[in-house]
């Protein structure tokens, strides 16, 4: 690591470039690429939209899209390990017919556009390294503030009382319309006792009397870094909060107005998955989705459309590399063999996505040649990634297990935008509401943290020394 203001020699790379061992090592490596046989491997896995199994559905009347943004800032230039994290999550409601019919005499009427959409935003700050509640350790401060965020954020769209993210978490561990009263905790974060449970409100560990929070089941504290960046758990927290906000709206509409739920489409930014310590939530979400589908069926209604859309990542890169081999308005099934051979370069003995995904990835080429990587759950329920049965069949790799797929891709095709590559209008709207700009936004957030932490306000950026908090 260099010392402050230390610069590397302009010729410091020469010995590395001339190292024969490095050259030899790189000749052994391979990268994902279009190989001989790839066109056939792709075409045999593609199905035209009109040939996908599933009932014909009335196009959804509305879309609710969810996106989030997070930033971690260094609150003090002289002490860069003092860090604060910020999260902003937005759910955007779009009345599809109003939105798509906002043209008047060939021009878009901005008043109609505004009337066709609404947004719900969650904003929070979380302590990073070297920032703590008085009398708390860094990790316990993270745990306490994470609970405060989840218990104070949510929506009042279904009643005068707040339906918080914490309550959504209890619903996820309970049954549709019936939240769990307690959740089994893997182990106490303080004494590691394995017999503890948590409730919607904080409780005390029966073994060590330390505080226990319902949000401890997310286990983000296990990755807390007391000495550096906590970007990873900040992003995990944002992803969980996005999906719990989605659960609040999808579950609430299904309970109170199943006909309205059936006419809706719910889109999350990113795949339908939980990663890292939060991955156990995946099984809970599979079960919850199954209960929503069952409740909708009992009410004589179809399940809502649920989909995750990805903007970046290895699957988006791969989709771009094979786009020429997929015809317009065709969907490609990514089975386990293809994923391991062409994308992951790993053993076929592993079941990709088994522990993280509550929906299955597909590739779709739109009518305008855009490539969309989407994740759709099984209906009425089931694991989207699992081992083949003894007879060699695998229902999770059968298009018939995804009867909402056809309606989903038809609507995504309908809601395309050329603002960004492979973009969908509701997701773009949600991102515009949720995004925290890296330049001016980071400077203002740093000033905000400095002001409330009582630190010298010396951030330099677009605002210079003119702090709005002085």
Helices and strands as residue ranges (DSSP letters): H 14-17, H 20-27, H 38-43, E 46-48, G 49-51, E 62-74, G 77-79, E 83-95, H 96-100, E 103-104, E 107-108, H 110-115, E 117-127, H 138-152, E 154-155, E 163-164, H 165-173, E 183-184, E 197-198, E 203-204, E 211-212, G 214-218, G 220-223, H 231-256, H 258-262, E 264-269, G 276-280, H 281-298, E 305-310, H 314-321, G 323-325, E 330-333, H 336-338, I 339-344, E 360-365, E 371-376, G 395-397, G 399-401, H 405-414, E 416-417, E 423-424, H 425-434, H 440-453
